[in-house]
Amino acid sequence: MKSVCIALSTRDRVQLIDITRRVEEVVRQSGIDEGLCVVFVPHTTAGVTINENADPDVVADMIQTVNKTVPFQDHYRHGEGNSAAHIKSSLFGPSLTLLVASGGLVLGTWQGIYFAEFDGPRSRTFYVKVLSG
């Protein structure tokens, strides 16, 4: 199966967007019953993660904590002014590999997939590829 490129727009400087349903749709459309699903973010100031998607306070707490841990201003050298976003992106990572079983993603009851924006608002993309196996 070809990689599927999905566009999204972010509205905040730091934002976690639940992309689970979009990824599940690509898996469903692939027709692959067993295999792997790779989600890749091709941006140096964004990332992807898995976490709870039942309580929105978890997302708010994650954003608050990552902003405290890596502050926007901290005598960074990078001239563009977005070093914090680059650091956060590396901490979260650019990709995930998920299991596909019985034609769907293998996720825990409360787990969701999040696109992590650290330098928004922006127009962004991410890729999804489903592999049989």
FIDREN-603508 format. One record per residue (C-alpha): residue number from 0; residue in three letters; x, y, z. Coordinates in nm, 3 decimals. Each point is the difference from the previous one (the first is absolute). Example, Ala and Ser with C-alpha at 12.3 -4.5 7.8 and 13.67 -1.06 7.14 Angstrom:
<sites>
<site pos="0" code="ALA" east="1.230" north="-0.450" up="0.780"/>
<site pos="1" code="SER" east="0.137" north="0.344" up="-0.066"/>
</sites>
This chain:
<sites>
<site pos="0" code="MET" east="0.000" north="0.000" up="0.000"/>
<site pos="1" code="LYS" east="0.113" north="0.354" up="-0.074"/>
<site pos="2" code="SER" east="0.058" north="0.250" up="0.277"/>
<site pos="3" code="VAL" east="-0.298" north="0.226" up="0.063"/>
<site pos="4" code="CYS" east="0.073" north="0.367" up="0.067"/>
<site pos="5" code="ILE" east="-0.252" north="0.172" up="0.225"/>
<site pos="6" code="ALA" east="-0.016" north="0.378" up="0.043"/>
<site pos="7" code="LEU" east="-0.107" north="0.180" up="0.313"/>
<site pos="8" code="SER" east="0.010" north="0.352" up="0.137"/>
<site pos="9" code="THR" east="0.099" north="0.089" up="0.351"/>
<site pos="10" code="ARG" east="-0.140" north="0.301" up="0.182"/>
<site pos="11" code="ASP" east="0.229" north="0.036" up="0.304"/>
<site pos="12" code="ARG" east="0.373" north="0.032" up="0.061"/>
<site pos="13" code="VAL" east="-0.001" north="-0.332" up="0.187"/>
<site pos="14" code="GLN" east="-0.284" north="-0.238" up="-0.067"/>
<site pos="15" code="LEU" east="-0.076" north="-0.372" up="0.007"/>
<site pos="16" code="ILE" east="-0.250" north="-0.105" up="-0.267"/>
<site pos="17" code="ASP" east="-0.165" north="-0.342" up="0.021"/>
<site pos="18" code="ILE" east="0.061" north="-0.163" up="-0.341"/>
<site pos="19" code="THR" east="-0.109" north="-0.351" up="0.101"/>
<site pos="20" code="ARG" east="-0.310" north="-0.011" up="-0.221"/>
<site pos="21" code="ARG" east="0.194" north="0.122" up="-0.304"/>
<site pos="22" code="VAL" east="0.264" north="-0.270" up="0.047"/>
<site pos="23" code="GLU" east="-0.267" north="-0.266" up="0.061"/>
<site pos="24" code="GLU" east="-0.169" north="0.099" up="-0.326"/>
<site pos="25" code="VAL" east="0.324" north="-0.053" up="-0.195"/>
<site pos="26" code="VAL" east="0.041" north="-0.342" up="0.164"/>
<site pos="27" code="ARG" east="-0.360" north="-0.092" up="-0.088"/>
<site pos="28" code="GLN" east="0.037" north="0.116" up="-0.360"/>
<site pos="29" code="SER" east="0.325" north="-0.195" up="-0.041"/>
<site pos="30" code="GLY" east="-0.185" north="-0.330" up="0.031"/>
<site pos="31" code="ILE" east="0.297" north="-0.142" up="0.192"/>
<site pos="32" code="ASP" east="-0.110" north="-0.239" up="0.273"/>
<site pos="33" code="GLU" east="0.331" north="-0.055" up="0.183"/>
<site pos="34" code="GLY" east="0.315" north="0.212" up="-0.007"/>
<site pos="35" code="LEU" east="0.145" north="0.331" up="0.103"/>
<site pos="36" code="CYS" east="-0.108" north="0.362" up="-0.028"/>
<site pos="37" code="VAL" east="0.265" north="0.271" up="-0.008"/>
<site pos="38" code="VAL" east="-0.090" north="0.363" up="0.074"/>
<site pos="39" code="PHE" east="0.270" north="0.251" up="-0.098"/>
<site pos="40" code="VAL" east="0.014" north="0.377" up="0.054"/>
<site pos="41" code="PRO" east="0.240" north="0.175" up="-0.246"/>
<site pos="42" code="HIS" east="0.051" north="0.314" up="0.207"/>
<site pos="43" code="THR" east="0.286" north="0.100" up="0.233"/>
<site pos="44" code="THR" east="-0.231" north="0.191" up="0.235"/>
<site pos="45" code="ALA" east="-0.282" north="-0.255" up="0.031"/>
<site pos="46" code="GLY" east="-0.029" north="-0.361" up="0.104"/>
<site pos="47" code="VAL" east="-0.236" north="-0.285" up="0.076"/>
<site pos="48" code="THR" east="-0.087" north="-0.190" up="0.318"/>
<site pos="49" code="ILE" east="-0.248" north="-0.241" up="0.155"/>
<site pos="50" code="ASN" east="-0.181" north="0.086" up="0.321"/>
<site pos="51" code="GLU" east="-0.342" north="0.005" up="0.165"/>
<site pos="52" code="ASN" east="-0.280" north="0.143" up="-0.212"/>
<site pos="53" code="ALA" east="-0.289" north="-0.033" up="0.246"/>
<site pos="54" code="ASP" east="0.068" north="0.294" up="0.233"/>
<site pos="55" code="PRO" east="0.102" north="0.330" up="-0.166"/>
<site pos="56" code="ASP" east="0.173" north="0.103" up="0.323"/>
<site pos="57" code="VAL" east="0.276" north="-0.250" up="-0.084"/>
<site pos="58" code="VAL" east="0.081" north="0.195" up="-0.318"/>
<site pos="59" code="ALA" east="-0.010" north="0.330" up="0.191"/>
<site pos="60" code="ASP" east="0.232" north="-0.143" up="0.266"/>
<site pos="61" code="MET" east="0.240" north="-0.132" up="-0.264"/>
<site pos="62" code="ILE" east="0.018" north="0.338" up="-0.173"/>
<site pos="63" code="GLN" east="0.048" north="0.183" up="0.330"/>
<site pos="64" code="THR" east="0.278" north="-0.236" up="0.107"/>
<site pos="65" code="VAL" east="0.188" north="-0.002" up="-0.331"/>
<site pos="66" code="ASN" east="-0.011" north="0.381" up="-0.006"/>
<site pos="67" code="LYS" east="0.139" north="0.016" up="0.356"/>
<site pos="68" code="THR" east="0.265" north="-0.261" up="-0.078"/>
<site pos="69" code="VAL" east="0.111" north="0.169" up="-0.322"/>
<site pos="70" code="PRO" east="-0.084" north="0.372" up="0.032"/>
<site pos="71" code="PHE" east="-0.047" north="0.219" up="-0.307"/>
<site pos="72" code="GLN" east="0.279" north="0.236" up="0.110"/>
<site pos="73" code="ASP" east="0.317" north="-0.139" up="0.155"/>
<site pos="74" code="HIS" east="0.301" north="0.170" up="-0.163"/>
<site pos="75" code="TYR" east="-0.012" north="-0.229" up="-0.304"/>
<site pos="76" code="ARG" east="0.247" north="0.068" up="-0.281"/>
<site pos="77" code="HIS" east="-0.218" north="-0.090" up="-0.300"/>
<site pos="78" code="GLY" east="-0.073" north="0.326" up="-0.180"/>
<site pos="79" code="GLU" east="-0.348" north="-0.092" up="-0.117"/>
<site pos="80" code="GLY" east="-0.134" north="0.017" up="0.355"/>
<site pos="81" code="ASN" east="-0.164" north="-0.342" up="0.008"/>
<site pos="82" code="SER" east="0.263" north="-0.214" up="0.172"/>
<site pos="83" code="ALA" east="-0.251" north="-0.113" up="0.261"/>
<site pos="84" code="ALA" east="-0.215" north="-0.143" up="-0.280"/>
<site pos="85" code="HIS" east="0.296" north="-0.192" up="-0.144"/>
<site pos="86" code="ILE" east="0.083" north="-0.145" up="0.342"/>
<site pos="87" code="LYS" east="-0.361" north="-0.100" up="0.072"/>
<site pos="88" code="SER" east="-0.024" north="-0.163" up="-0.343"/>
<site pos="89" code="SER" east="0.306" north="-0.213" up="0.073"/>
<site pos="90" code="LEU" east="-0.136" north="-0.098" up="0.341"/>
<site pos="91" code="PHE" east="-0.330" north="-0.118" up="-0.150"/>
<site pos="92" code="GLY" east="0.150" north="-0.145" up="-0.319"/>
<site pos="93" code="PRO" east="-0.101" north="0.008" up="-0.366"/>
<site pos="94" code="SER" east="-0.158" north="-0.344" up="-0.036"/>
<site pos="95" code="LEU" east="-0.197" north="-0.285" up="0.151"/>
<site pos="96" code="THR" east="-0.033" north="-0.363" up="-0.099"/>
<site pos="97" code="LEU" east="-0.328" north="-0.164" up="0.098"/>
<site pos="98" code="LEU" east="-0.128" north="-0.354" up="-0.031"/>
<site pos="99" code="VAL" east="-0.288" north="-0.080" up="-0.234"/>
<site pos="100" code="ALA" east="-0.213" north="-0.303" up="0.093"/>
<site pos="101" code="SER" east="-0.338" north="-0.112" up="-0.133"/>
<site pos="102" code="GLY" east="0.004" north="0.297" up="-0.238"/>
<site pos="103" code="GLY" east="0.037" north="0.267" up="0.270"/>
<site pos="104" code="LEU" east="0.254" north="0.177" up="0.216"/>
<site pos="105" code="VAL" east="0.107" north="-0.165" up="0.322"/>
<site pos="106" code="LEU" east="-0.046" north="0.271" up="0.263"/>
<site pos="107" code="GLY" east="-0.086" north="-0.014" up="0.367"/>
<site pos="108" code="THR" east="-0.350" north="0.095" up="0.113"/>
<site pos="109" code="TRP" east="0.093" north="0.359" up="0.082"/>
<site pos="110" code="GLN" east="0.280" north="0.051" up="-0.255"/>
<site pos="111" code="GLY" east="-0.008" north="0.245" up="-0.288"/>
<site pos="112" code="ILE" east="0.255" north="0.124" up="-0.253"/>
<site pos="113" code="TYR" east="0.091" north="0.368" up="0.021"/>
<site pos="114" code="PHE" east="0.166" north="0.234" up="-0.247"/>
<site pos="115" code="ALA" east="0.216" north="0.224" up="0.220"/>
<site pos="116" code="GLU" east="0.040" north="0.361" up="-0.119"/>
<site pos="117" code="PHE" east="0.276" north="0.203" up="0.163"/>
<site pos="118" code="ASP" east="0.040" north="0.297" up="-0.237"/>
<site pos="119" code="GLY" east="-0.349" north="0.091" up="-0.111"/>
<site pos="120" code="PRO" east="-0.232" north="0.099" up="-0.125"/>
<site pos="121" code="ARG" east="0.097" north="-0.164" up="-0.330"/>
<site pos="122" code="SER" east="-0.117" north="-0.211" up="-0.290"/>
<site pos="123" code="ARG" east="0.146" north="-0.346" up="0.056"/>
<site pos="124" code="THR" east="0.003" north="-0.349" up="-0.145"/>
<site pos="125" code="PHE" east="0.061" north="-0.349" up="0.126"/>
<site pos="126" code="TYR" east="0.038" north="-0.330" up="-0.181"/>
<site pos="127" code="VAL" east="-0.159" north="-0.336" up="0.068"/>
<site pos="128" code="LYS" east="0.120" north="-0.326" up="-0.154"/>
<site pos="129" code="VAL" east="-0.152" north="-0.340" up="0.070"/>
<site pos="130" code="LEU" east="0.217" north="-0.306" up="-0.060"/>
<site pos="131" code="SER" east="-0.124" north="-0.357" up="-0.028"/>
<site pos="132" code="GLY" east="0.171" north="-0.264" up="0.205"/>
</sites>
